[in-house]
Amino acid sequence: MVGERYIVVGLARARTGWFSEVSRWAQSGRLPIEFVKCVSAAELHARLDTVGAVSAVLLDAGAPGADRDLVSLSRHSGASVLVVDDGRPGRDWATIGASSVLPPGFDATMLLERLQATATPVAERGSRRDAAIGAPASEFAGSLVTVCGVPGTGSSTMAMAIAQGLAGRGDGGGGVLLADLALGGEMGSYHGARDVVPGLQELVDAHRSGRPDRAAVRAMTYRVETRDYALLLGLRRPRDWTALPSQATDAALASLRGAYRWVVADVTGDLDGEAETGSLDLEERNHLARSSLSAAQTVVAVGAPGVRGIRGLITLIDGLTALGVDPGQILPVINHAPRSAMARSEAARVIADLSRSKTKGPLVVRTRRDLESIHHAVDPLPPQLCQSFAVAVSQIAAAAPTPVVRSVQPLPLIAARTAS
């Protein structure tokens, strides 16, 4: 098309040869582009917000910050992403949403051809967010059970019991994984794990620039022989959530569901996000929990008896429904329940009366005095406890929509434009 022009934002390491070449082609008029150079991922973020209708992002595969989240941000801003890849192993840019991959020795003709195939000239763009991203691909995945609770109520133990119970059922074919997605990351201690790697951080890192296959995902977990499930170790320090980009984290969660028939996720019960608090940092801190809960077929909410415990459980349940969780998929649990049947019935009535979310009646769990020694020896948990959880969780999951995950990477823009 005569007169078409592209705005291209580039990110590359210092003294990268092609970076200067593209700038020279733009200044000389050899290419119909306006080229904006960036030296950091943070600057590229800012440019996407200030330059206007960006047609494409030209990305050096070796630049710091060049990963799945940066590609996703660029695509959602309406720009195609052209990656200049030097062929290093372990990177699959097409899988994580890049529109095209260029060799380091590309020339002006090749760059223009890729722009014409994947990007939209600025004259054709009504808005920087108008370019279609396309419907994400879908694929079958295992069922996700997310367990959260009021602090100190034993939600981690409940998660272990659920994983052991599901592993003992006939429908556990494909394996059961217990994933430690809590900020505290205490599952390693409960299972006597002597290693701290690989774990959640390594799994997310592997999804920053690609998607490991099923065998590679399983290789990052540990087998708990006494309970017949696999374990994904969690964060080594609570502050390590800052090393988990949201898009790579979601891709890692999708891979776990693709590798196991059941994934039981133990998460922190703090659900606040930007909409509730005005803090984007808080939403990113709680992303593990919010994402796991939103994708779950069954959510187990754990509380304790007494005024404080029941109030905390009601607040948690209402927070889950505010997040978008279907009340029918929430299983309330009262741990350390009193011996009196009347007291247990009264606790269930209070939950039903005061909660705005009409969930199923709570599952009550009596206090077990031998749990500390069981955790210390990593012995099997009481079979009756595990079986009751497995039955309840399986029934809720069976009634939930078919477990399907949506790939977090968008289709190439050229495919979306052709489909429309």
N, C-alpha and C positions, 0 to 999 in steps of 0.2 A: 504494500500500500504506500503510495507516494505521500510523503510528509509525516509518516508515522515516526514517533520518537519515544524513547524509553528512559525512565529514570532508574538508574541502577545504583544500589548501595553495596559497597564492597568491604570485606573484612579479611585481612591477611596478616601474617607475621611480618616483622620488619625485614626489609631487603628482599622481599619476594619478587622475582623477576616479572611475572605476568601482571602484578599489581600496577607497576609503573607503565607497562605496555598498554594496558586497558585505558589508563588515564591519558596516555599520549594519543591513542586512537580517538578518544572522545574529544580532546582539545583540537585535534587536527581536522575533525569532521569526517574522518574515515568511517566512523560508526555513528548512527543517529541516536546517540545516548548522552545523557547527562550523568556523569560518574561521580559519586560521593564516596570518598575514602574514609574508612574507620580503622582505628588501631586497637580497639577492644570491643568485646561483646557488649559491655555497658554502653559504649558510644553508639553501637548499632541499634540497641534498644531505643535510645533517645532519638536517633535519626528517623526510625520508623514512625515515631510520634510527631516529628516536627517537619520532616521534608515534604510530606503531603502524599500524593498518589504514587507510591513506589511500585515500579513494574517488576523488579527482580532484585534479589540479594545474591551477590557473587561471593561465595564463601570458600576460604582456604580450609581444607580438611584438617590441617595441623594447627590452626589458630586456637589459642586458649579460649574455652567457652563454646567452641563449635560442637554442638551436640543436638540431641533430639529436641530439647526444650527451645533452643534457639531457632531450629528449623520450624517447629510448630508456631512459635511467635511470629516468625516471618510470614508463614502461610496464612495465619489468621489475620494478619494485617492486609492481606490481599496480594502479596508479592509471591512470585515463583522463586524457587531456591535452586541456584546452579552451584554445585560443589566442585571445586577443583581438587581432585583426589590424587595423591601420589602413590596409591596402590598399597599402602600399609595394611597388613592383615587385621581382621577383627572388626572392620567397619563396613556396614552395609547401608549406604546412604539412601538407596531406593526404598528399603524397608521402612526407614524412619521418616519418609515423606519428602525427600528431595525430588525436585521436578526433573533434574537431569544431572549427570556427572560428566565433567570435562577432564581431559588429561592435562598435565601441567604445561605441555607444549602447544596448547590450542592457539589458533590464529584468529584474526578478526572475522573471517568468513564463517568459521565454525561457531563463534560466539553469537554472531548475528542470527545464524540459523536456529540456534537453541532458543534465543530470545523470541524469535518469530513463532516457534513451535509451542512455547510454554508461557510466555508473558503477554500482557496486554499493554499496548501503547497508551501513553497518558491521555491522548486525545479521546480514547474510547472509554475512559473510566469516569463514571459519574461520581464514584466515591471510593476511597481507598479500601473500604471493606465490602464493596459490591461484588468482587470476583468470587465465583462459587468455589467452594472447597470440595464439594462432592460428598456423597454419602459414604461414611466409613464402611470398610469391609467388615462382615460379621463372621464369626466362627464359633463352633461349639466349645464349651468349656465346662469344667467341673463345677460343682455347687460350692458356694462360698458361705460359710457360717462365721459371722463376726460376733465376738464376745466382748462386751464392755461392762464396766460396773463402777459403782461408787467406790472410791479408794478404801482399801482395807476390808472389802467384803468377800474376797476370795475368788474374784473373777478369773484369775490365771489358773487356779486349780479347777474351776469349772470348765475352762477351755481344754485342759488336759483330759478331763473325764469325757468330754464330748469326743475328742479325737480318738481316745482309746475305745469308746463305745462304738463309734462308726467303723473303726478298723475291725472290730469283732463281728460286724454284720456281713451278711452275704452280698450286700450291694456296695461293698467297699472296694470292688475290683478297680484297679487303676491306682490304688494307694490312697493313703490319708496323710495330709501334711498339717502339722501344727506350726503356724507362722507367728513369730514374735514381732508384732508391729507396734508394740507399746513404746512410749518414749523412755520408760524405765529400763526395758530390755532385760528382764530378770529370768527368762526361761532357761538360759544357759546355766544359771546357778541351780535352778530346780532340777535340772537333768544331769548335774555333775559334769558339764562339758569342760574339758580341759583346754580346748582350742577356742579362739575368738574369731577366727576366719576360716573359711568364708562365711559370710552371713548376709544380712539384708543390704548393707552398704555395697558389698561386692556385687550382689545381684543387680542392684539399681545401676551401678557403674557399667555393668555389662550391657545395659539397655540404653545408655546415653547415645551410642552411635551404631546400634544394631539390635538384633533380637536373637538370643541364644536358642538353640534347638532344645527339645525336651530332655535329651540326655544331659546337656550342659546345665540346664536348670536343676535337675535332680542331683547333679554332682555337687551343687552348692549347699545341700542339706545333709543332715546326719540321721542315721537310722537309730531309733530307740527300740531295741529288740524286745525289751520286757513289756512294751506296750503296743508294739506292732504298728507304729507310725513313724513318719519322718519329721525332723525338726529343722526349721529355719531359724538360725540365731538372729537376735535383734541388734539394736544399736548398742555400741560399746559404751557410749556416754549419752545422757539425755540431750546434750547440745548438738549431737551429731546429726540431728534432723536438718541442719543447715546444708548438709552435703547431699540431700535428696531432692533433686529437681522434680517438680510435680509430674511432668509428662513421662519422664523415665520411670518414676515410681509407679504410675498407672500402667505402663507397659510391663513392668516387672510383675505386678499383680495379675495382669492378664496371662502372662507366661506361666505363673504358678497354677492358675486354673486350667491351663492347657496341659500341664504336666501331671496333675493329680485329679482323681475322681472327687475327692472332698478336700477343701482347704478350710481349716479352722484358724481364724485370725484373732489373736488376742490384742486388743487395742486399748488405748487410754480413753476414758470417758469424757474428755474435754472436746466439745463439738463446736465451739464458737468460731465464726469466720468473719470475713470482712463485712458482710451484710449486717451482722449482729453488733459488731464492735467498731467498725470503721478502720480496722487494722488489717492490712494485707499480710504483715508479718505473722500475726496470730493465725490467720487462715493457713498460711504455708506451714506453720508449726503443727497444726492439727490436720494437715492434709492426709496423713496416713489413716487416721481414724475416719475422717469424713468420706474419703474415697472408698475405703473398705466397707463402710456401713451402707453407702449408696448403692454399691454393687452386690450386696449380699442377698441370698435367697432366704436366709434365716438370721435374725438378730437376737442374741441372747443378752438380756439386760439384767444384771445381778445387783441385788440390794441386800439389806439386812433387816432383821426385825427391830422394833422399837420406833419411837417417834422420829429420831434423826434418820435412821436407816430407811424407813418407809417414805419419808419426805424426799430423801435423796433419790430413791428409785422412781418416784412419781415425776420428779424433775427431769430425770434422765429419759424416761419414756416419752414425755412431752417434747423434750429436745430432739429425740429421734424422729418423731413424726414431723416436727418443724423442719427437719433436714430433708424430709421427703420419703422416709421409710414407711411402708404400708403397715398400719397397726396389726393387720392379720399376720404379718411375718415377724412380729416381735414376740418372743417368749420371755415373760418376766420370771425371775428366779429369786426366791427369798432364801439366802444361805443362813446357816446357823439358826434354823427355825426352832421355835419353842416346842416343848413336848406336848403341850396342851392343844388338842384339836380345836377347841374353842378359840384360843389365841391365834392359831393359824388361820382360821376362818375369818376372824375379825380383821387380820392384816389384809387378806384378800378383798374383803368388803371395802376397806378404806381405800385401797388402790383403785377399785372400780368406781367408787363414789367421787374421789378427788381428782383423778387423772382425766384430762380432756381427751385422751386417746383411749378408745375402747379396744383393749387387747384381750388375748386369751387369759384365762385364770392363771395365777402364778404357780410355778412348780416349786415345791418346798423341799429343802435339803436340810436334814438334821445335822447337828455338829458331830464331827468325827475326831476323836481325840488322838488317833494314831496317824494322822496325816503327816505330821512332822517327820516321823521315822520313815514313812513311805517315801516322802520326797528325798530324804537323805540317802536312802538306798536305791532310789529310782525303781521301786517295786511297782507292780501293777496296782492301779487304784481299785477300790471296792467295786466288784462287778455289778452289783445292784445299782449303784449310783451311775455308772457308765451306761448301763443298758437303758435306764429310764431316760437319760438325756438323749441317747441315740434314737430312741423311738419318737420322742417329742420333736426333735430337730428334723428327723426324716419326714415326719408327717407334714410339718410346715413347708419344708423344701419341696415336697411332692406337689403341694397345692400352689406353689409359687410359679410364676412364668418360667418356661424352659430356660435353663441357664445358658445365656448367650452373652458373650462379651463383644464389645465393639472396639475394633482396633483403634488405637489412639493416633495413628498416623493417617493423614488425609491422602486422598488420591491425587495424582499429578493434575495440575490445573488444566492441562490440555484435554485430559479425559473428561473432566467436569464440564468444560466448555463445549466439547463435542456432544455430550449427552443432553445438554440443554438446547 
